[in-house]
Amino acid sequence: MKFSYFPGCTDHSSSLEYGLSTHGVFKTLGVELVEIEDWNCCGAAATHSLNRLLSLCLPARNISKAQSAKAGPLVVPCAGCFSYLKRTEHVLKNNEAERKEIEEIVGFTYDPSLEILALMDVILNRIGLEKVQGKVRKPLKGLKPACYYGCALVRHPKITQLDDPENPQYLDRLMKSLGAEPVEWSYKTDCCGADLAMTYSDVVKTLVGKIVSMAKEAGAQCIVTSCGLCQMNLEMRQDMSLPIFYFTELMGVALDVEKRENWWKRHLISPKPLLESMGLL
């Protein structure tokens, strides 16, 4: 099984442990990720707020690279990147005038057969939880994570077409397949403040404080997410010392992926005490 892979900017920088754990997990599962050549930043929220056409052309260029690679559906680990690529895909499929303009600027012909998939969607619906369970070596028995999806991954539902936008279950189902016991809580799709942390850090600290406190109130021992910016905000802007994992990191623990100790040292809140107490190190 093989997929094209768009890592996004944070995969090689602030969320390096997300990229390392993703590659480690996929290698263990026997699935090949082929990073598309000469990819560029998706533009994220900054471009979207300044220039609509540019915010469509930047993701479109990555779509063109994935088409040229012909390595299968395009897999996107970052929730923000996924959202912007899917938004561009929606325009390319449904607005002929804008599609032609984008194609002319980028210099390609759009192929609607290319699938754009979120990383967790690939694991659940292409690889399958049965295969994942078959590779589990250290079940996460007794671990109680709060599964946090953030606001970008499942919205707008007509565009992302991923899970229930109000009460998503993909991460919960994955954690259960690894032996964990995800808690029930109502903040799983609340916004963490995203990149407002750069300009309105007090606002983000308030939002993060609510999310983390509600996770603890629900009985969570940690929060698990799939977004580099969410992970960073939740880890940096809290004062409760609750560990924040990427979901691929906990998969790596359960699948006994080698060299995972390299991931923990990148965390601002060390997850090692929790993992040690659960007998998972």
C-alpha positions in Angstrom: 0.0 0.0 0.0 1.4 3.4 -1.0 0.3 7.0 -0.6 1.5 10.5 -1.7 2.5 12.5 1.4 2.3 16.3 2.0 4.2 16.9 5.3 3.5 20.6 5.6 5.9 23.1 7.1 5.6 22.1 10.7 6.4 18.4 10.0 10.0 19.4 9.6 10.1 22.0 12.4 7.8 22.6 15.4 6.0 19.3 15.1 8.9 17.2 14.1 7.8 14.5 16.6 4.5 14.2 14.7 6.4 13.5 11.4 8.8 11.1 13.1 6.1 9.1 14.7 4.0 9.1 11.6 6.8 7.6 9.5 7.6 5.1 12.3 4.0 4.0 12.5 3.5 3.6 8.8 6.7 1.7 8.4 5.6 -0.7 11.1 2.2 -1.1 9.4 4.0 -1.8 6.1 2.6 1.3 4.3 4.8 3.5 2.1 4.5 7.3 2.3 6.0 9.1 -0.7 6.7 12.7 0.0 5.8 14.9 -3.0 8.7 16.7 -4.5 9.2 20.5 -4.3 6.1 21.0 -2.1 5.3 24.5 -0.7 3.6 26.0 2.3 -0.2 25.7 2.0 -0.5 29.4 3.0 -2.4 28.7 6.2 -4.6 31.4 7.8 -2.3 34.2 7.0 -2.7 33.9 3.2 -6.4 33.3 3.5 -6.9 36.6 5.3 -4.9 38.6 2.8 -5.5 37.2 -0.7 -8.1 34.7 -1.6 -6.6 33.7 -5.0 -3.2 33.1 -3.5 -4.7 31.1 -0.7 -6.1 28.8 -3.4 -3.1 28.7 -5.7 -0.6 27.6 -3.0 -2.6 24.4 -2.1 -3.4 23.9 -5.8 0.4 23.7 -6.6 0.7 20.9 -4.0 -2.2 19.2 -5.6 -0.5 19.5 -9.0 2.7 17.9 -7.5 0.7 15.0 -6.1 -1.0 14.5 -9.5 2.4 14.3 -11.1 3.8 11.9 -8.6 1.1 9.3 -9.3 1.8 7.6 -6.0 -1.8 7.3 -4.9 -4.1 9.5 -2.8 -2.6 12.5 -1.1 -2.2 12.1 2.7 -2.1 15.2 4.9 -1.1 14.9 8.6 -1.7 18.6 9.6 -5.4 19.5 10.3 -4.8 23.0 9.0 -3.1 21.9 5.8 -5.9 19.3 5.2 -8.5 22.0 5.6 -6.9 24.3 3.1 -6.2 21.6 0.6 -9.8 20.4 0.8 -11.1 24.0 0.5 -9.1 24.3 -2.7 -10.3 20.9 -4.0 -13.9 22.1 -3.4 -13.3 25.2 -5.5 -11.6 23.2 -8.3 -14.4 20.8 -8.4 -17.3 23.2 -8.2 -16.3 26.6 -9.6 -15.3 26.4 -13.3 -14.2 30.0 -13.6 -11.9 29.9 -10.6 -10.6 26.5 -11.6 -9.5 27.8 -15.0 -7.9 30.8 -13.3 -6.0 28.7 -10.8 -4.9 26.2 -13.5 -3.5 29.0 -15.6 -1.6 30.5 -12.7 -0.2 27.2 -11.3 0.3 25.7 -14.8 -1.5 22.4 -14.5 -4.8 20.7 -15.4 -6.7 19.5 -12.4 -7.6 15.8 -12.2 -10.6 15.4 -9.9 -9.8 11.7 -9.3 -7.0 12.6 -6.9 -8.1 11.9 -3.3 -7.0 14.2 -0.5 -7.1 12.3 2.8 -6.5 13.2 6.5 -3.9 10.9 8.1 -6.4 9.4 10.7 -8.9 8.7 7.8 -6.2 6.7 6.1 -5.5 4.7 9.2 -9.1 4.0 10.0 -10.6 3.5 6.6 -7.7 2.5 4.2 -5.4 0.6 6.5 -8.1 -0.5 8.9 -8.2 -0.9 12.7 -8.0 -4.6 12.4 -4.5 -4.4 10.9 -3.5 -1.8 13.5 -4.7 -4.0 16.3 -2.8 -6.9 14.9 0.4 -4.9 15.3 -0.2 -3.8 18.9 2.6 -5.0 21.3 2.0 -2.7 24.2 -1.7 -2.1 24.7 -2.6 1.3 26.2 -4.6 -0.4 28.9 -5.9 2.0 31.6 -4.8 5.1 29.7 -7.5 7.7 29.6 -6.9 10.3 26.9 -9.2 13.2 25.9 -9.4 13.1 22.1 -9.1 16.6 20.7 -9.9 17.2 17.1 -9.8 21.0 17.0 -12.0 23.2 14.8 -10.3 22.7 11.4 -10.2 19.0 10.8 -14.0 18.4 10.6 -15.2 21.8 9.4 -16.8 22.8 7.1 -18.4 19.4 6.9 -19.3 19.8 3.2 -15.7 20.5 2.4 -13.7 18.2 4.7 -16.2 15.4 4.6 -14.6 13.8 7.6 -16.5 12.3 10.6 -19.2 14.0 12.6 -18.5 17.8 12.8 -20.1 18.1 16.3 -19.1 14.8 17.9 -16.4 13.2 15.9 -15.3 9.6 16.8 -12.3 8.7 14.6 -9.7 9.4 17.3 -11.8 7.8 20.0 -12.2 4.6 17.9 -8.5 4.5 17.2 -7.5 5.0 20.9 -10.0 2.2 21.8 -8.4 -0.1 19.3 -5.0 0.5 21.0 -6.5 -0.4 24.4 -7.0 3.1 25.8 -10.2 4.4 27.4 -11.0 7.8 25.8 -13.1 10.0 28.1 -16.4 11.6 27.1 -16.2 15.3 27.0 -17.7 18.3 25.2 -14.7 20.3 24.1 -13.3 18.0 21.5 -14.0 20.5 18.6 -13.5 23.8 20.4 -10.9 26.2 18.9 -7.6 26.5 20.7 -7.1 30.0 19.3 -4.7 28.8 16.5 -2.2 31.4 15.4 -3.9 34.1 17.4 -1.3 33.1 20.0 1.1 35.4 18.1 -1.0 38.5 18.5 -3.6 37.8 21.2 -1.8 35.4 23.5 -4.1 36.2 26.5 -7.2 35.1 24.4 -5.5 31.9 23.5 -4.4 31.2 27.0 -8.1 31.6 28.1 -9.3 29.2 25.4 -6.6 26.6 26.1 -7.3 26.9 29.9 -10.9 25.9 29.3 -10.0 23.0 27.0 -7.4 21.6 29.4 -9.4 22.1 32.5 -12.5 20.4 31.0 -10.3 17.5 29.9 -9.0 17.0 33.4 -12.5 17.4 34.8 -13.6 14.6 32.5 -10.9 12.4 34.0 -8.3 12.6 31.2 -4.7 11.8 31.9 -3.6 13.4 28.7 -4.9 15.0 25.5 -4.3 13.5 22.1 -4.5 15.5 18.9 -3.6 15.6 15.2 -2.7 19.3 14.6 0.7 20.8 15.1 -0.6 24.2 16.1 -3.2 22.7 18.5 -0.5 20.6 20.1 1.7 23.6 20.5 -0.9 25.9 22.0 -2.3 23.2 24.4 1.2 22.5 25.6 2.6 26.0 25.8 -0.5 27.9 27.1 -1.7 25.7 30.0 -0.6 25.7 33.6 -1.9 22.2 34.6 1.0 20.0 33.3 -1.3 17.8 31.3 0.7 15.9 28.6 -0.3 16.6 25.0 0.3 13.8 22.5 0.0 13.5 18.7 -2.1 10.4 18.1 0.7 8.8 16.1 2.9 9.0 19.2 0.5 6.9 21.2 0.2 4.6 18.2 4.0 4.3 18.3 3.9 3.4 21.9 1.3 0.7 21.4 3.1 -0.7 18.3 6.4 -0.5 20.1 8.0 1.6 17.4 11.8 2.0 17.9 13.5 5.3 18.8 10.4 6.8 20.2 12.4 8.3 23.1 13.5 10.9 20.5 9.9 12.2 20.5 9.5 12.8 24.2 12.5 15.1 24.5 10.8 17.6 22.1 7.8 18.0 24.5 7.6 21.0 26.8 5.5 18.9 29.2 7.3 15.6 29.4 5.0 12.6 28.8 7.5 10.2 30.4 6.2 10.2 34.0 2.7 9.3 32.7 4.0 6.6 30.4 6.3 5.2 33.1 3.4 5.1 35.6 1.4 3.1 33.0 4.3 0.7 32.3 4.5 1.9 28.7 8.1 3.1 28.4 
